[in-house]
Amino acid sequence: MAGAAADSAGPYAVPARRLGDKARWYLPAAVTADFLGAAVPVGLVFDAAQQVRPVYCAVAAALAWTGVQALRRRYTSRALGESRGVLPVLHDWLILIGVLAVARVVTEESTPRLAALGALLPALLVTVACHKLTYRHLTAARREAQAVSRVLVVGEPAAAEDVIAHLAARTDHPYVVVGVVPVGSGALESGVPVAGRLAPQMPDAATEDPAAVLGAVRAHHADLVLVAPGARFAGERLRRVAWALHDARMELAVFPGLVEISVKRLETLSAGGLAVLRVAPPVRRGVQTALKAVLDRIGAGLGLLALSPFFLAVVLAIRFSSRGPAFYCQRRVGRDGVPFVMWKFRTMVVDADKLKAELSGSNENDGLMFKMRRDPRVTRVGRLLRRTSMDELPQLVNVLTGSMSLVGPRPPLPEEVAQYDEVELRRLTVRPGMTGLWQISGRSDLSWDETIQLDLQYVDNWSFTSDVDVMGRTLRAVVDGRGAY
């Protein structure tokens, strides 16, 4: 995203208005949706229940919901339009339920509990829908280099280049790099304008460093200074620059050198005046892993029971459309490198594995996986099953037996694992899943490096709530069908 053009005058030209400004309708839309989403259903339900003062109750519920959102800082410019998923909204909604439960006891309100709870459910749904709408609008605006923050990167050349490259490779953030202030005389190859240079050794830190950085900020109209500290730029030098930036009411952020670490695992500490960033280890045992195991077993059992008529219909469709069995069993590698047999509905001709070698030159994936958009081995029924991801449903058996999970990295083939390096092998530290970050992020359209990056992000940052969020977003990915072939 770094260097995205703002207009035809050049990739780093200053736009007519501040790029960081989001659409003005976000705030009124959010407040209106929250207020009406709570007031209208409560008013209708309480009126139907012949409550004495339904209008007052509706207004009180709406004010409570918007008040909870305001206290949780959901209406700030920094939060509006940003993706937070369903879970934070659900958390806010549960707080609302608690607040109104106390108010119900105090006021001796007599509407049936289930009716009152049902009246508040639309508030949750309307708020989630409003967030999705503003997020989509903001994402589209950022693709056009609008509603972004102009960032000035400061640091040693190698560290600054790493930060710029990482931001340029992703579009799921609001930062556009408009300039860089390297420390020392090292060369830069990113193409980002050099807004100034700092001496390799500490000069008169009280004046020279702050003046150079502030001058670069003003020249490039930066909204944020992002520092990549190193041996030559840390401690007292960084402290002096921070003072100057904050006195000028400028934002300062420091990149600690960590990538793909969830903020939930980070904790700021102070030790003898030193600001310390503690990184919690990945969750591997405890209550959350027990909840995951329970969810897997119960979800798989109920899924198999509910889908049994559908399974019969699919089996008949496969058997009548092409010769061969309805199910396809394949050897895959699971947690800690333990092999297992994975079940799927058969979507290819019976001798598909033998034909794979002949099609190796047509592989459209840049890594170890084999993928073709128009694979000639796929049957007509198989194409529909793949498009809707229904071919994966028999893996509920694998989840029930414990070899797979509902959510996790894609289960690899043994020949793929044989070529894994040390980094890629880390994918095998958790159970593979029926769905995961790879499925909700583009599936086969992703490059190999992107697939590995998403899997490692899941492995290192897993939590029970993240699994719930992924399962919720999987439905949309299945309906969308992007990358499914």
Phi, psi and omega in degrees: 000340181299133177084013180296139185288139176263330176199186185285355182283350180141160186293340182239022179290151180277123181287169182293329178236166181295129180294334183286349181288124175274167180303138185290341183279352181301311184294306179298326179294318181294314181294317180296315180297317180295317183293307182289326179297333176266319187290312186296308180298319179297316179299316181293315181293316181292328177291318178295329178276006178059039174290147187297316184233071184296325182293317179297319179296320180296315180295319180297317179296319180294318178294324179294317181294313177293328178293318177299316180296321180293315180295331177275006175061039178277347182258007178286155180301326181293328185268329185300130176084347182279150181283123177238353182076183184277328188298316177299323178293320177298321177299314178299319183294322178294325174297318178301316180301317179297316180299313183288333176296319177295316180297325179297318180292317183295317184272354181057039178291139193246009179298139179309140186301315182295322178295318179296318179295317178297327179293334181271344182300319178302330178300318178298312183293318180294319179296317177299316180297320178295319178298318179297319180297310181292325179295316179297319179295317180293321178298316178296321179295321181289333174295336177262017179062033174249159179055038177243166177259129179280122189246135172253122182264132179235131178164177176297147188311312183296316180293318179297320179296321179297316179297314181298316181296319181295317179293324181291333184278350184235153177239005183266041180210163184265011190262132170236121183281121182252351180187162179223140176243093181285151176261113184100186188255015181297152181282151177239137183242003185286338183088356177287136181303135176276111186273359181154173178225146175256149181297146180297329177251157184295116177274210173287088189300339182290339185231312190291308180299307180301320181295319180295316182291316179296323177296320178293323179298313181292320182295326183251009176052046182286146175264338186212140173254121180252115184260130172254091187292153178208191183299328183270346183220088180199184175056237185295322179299312180295323180297317180295317179295321179298317178302312183297317181294317181290325175296330178270010180059040177254147178278142178232133175231146181241124178275117186278000180092001179264141177232149177055036175251122180298141179296339178293339181267359184257140179218129179271133180231164175235127180226106180059035180088354178269134174278118185244137178253111179270132178250113180290145179292157177300149179286121180234345180205169179114197185297320183296318179293326176294319177297322178298316180297318179296314179299319179300309184294313182293316180298316180293317180297312179295323180296314179297321180294314183288328185266002183303319176296323179293320178303318180297319179296318180293319179301315180295319180296319180293315183294323181280338184270335180202154181285150179119173181290160180280332181253152179235124179254134183221140180281124179233170180251128184254207184299136179059025176080010181280123181286154176208167179261120181262138181260141174213161166287139181289125180244357182238171175294161189294332181258032185298321182296324180290328181280347183300320181298324180290336182260006185302329180287349181258009180300129182259003177262142185271006182236220185274344180279151176255121180217136174225136178295319181239066180291118183294347181280346183281132178280171180296314177294322179298325180295319178293318179298319179291319181300326181258002181064016179290339180295343182274349188301325177300346177292352172301331175295317177297323178293318181296325180274352174095000179279342178225172176236164175296324181232135179169180177294160177297134178287119185276164174279153179302321180292334175287315182297327180298338181256004180293145171265186184298323181290314183294330179296339180295340177299335186272009180278353176230165178292140174293160186232162175290326176223167181185189181299329180295325183286322182274001183242010177130347177052238188291347177285347181282148173286169179297317180298321179293322178297313179298317181299317180293319179296317179293325177298320178293313182300317185280332188243018185299143170209161180298320180293328178293325175298316179298319180295317180298318180296324177294322181280344180294323181302316179295321180295322179293317179295319180293318176075006182294129178082006181264106176201000000 
